[in-house]
Amino acid sequence: FSGENGMLGVVILIISLYVIIGVLEYACAFQTVIDAMLGSNLAKSPQGGEIMLAASMTLLTSIMGGAQDPAILTMGPIYNRVGQELNLHPYRRANLLDGFSNSLPVSIPFLSCYIFLTSQLTTGYDFVAPLSVMEIATGMIYPICLFVILIASILTGWGRTFEGPNGE
């Protein structure tokens, strides 16, 4: 019971998010965003399209306080449709979607919910010195390295594959 009770907030958040996504889909908001992205100058090349997708995912995850699940659920349909138009392989789309949501946005000290939670969890104990949000953010090496590697892969084309006929 305690496990189910502890997850109730997350379940309500995800259900609410699906309702919001449904409303946005019904109101053609996703299609408007997709049309704007595909109509931009960046979408004229796979590299530009990936830069645009990376920036949008990083921005949305940052706005959502570094929470990856809501950002991935929201941007997933957009990534899929824009990536299909650019013929980016589904693996590439999925890796960029997940990678950018788990990179820089989770380490921004004044936005990330994870940094605030970690900072709060270290206070109130005699055997642990409280950590400031800046100490935690500067110690988050993996998200920063992941961001740099993903940007390098976009700029150099490293690992970029395209979708062929029948999804090959």
Secondary structure, 3 states (H helix, E strand, C coil): CHHHHHHHHHHHHHHHHHHHHHHHHHCCHHHHHHHHHHHCHHHHCHHHHHHHHHHHHHHHHHHCCCCHHHHHHHHHHHHHHHHHHCCECHHHHHHHHHHHHCCHHHHCCCCCHHHHHHHHHCCCCCCCCCCCHHHHHHCCHHHHHHHHHHHHHHHHCCCCCECCHHHC
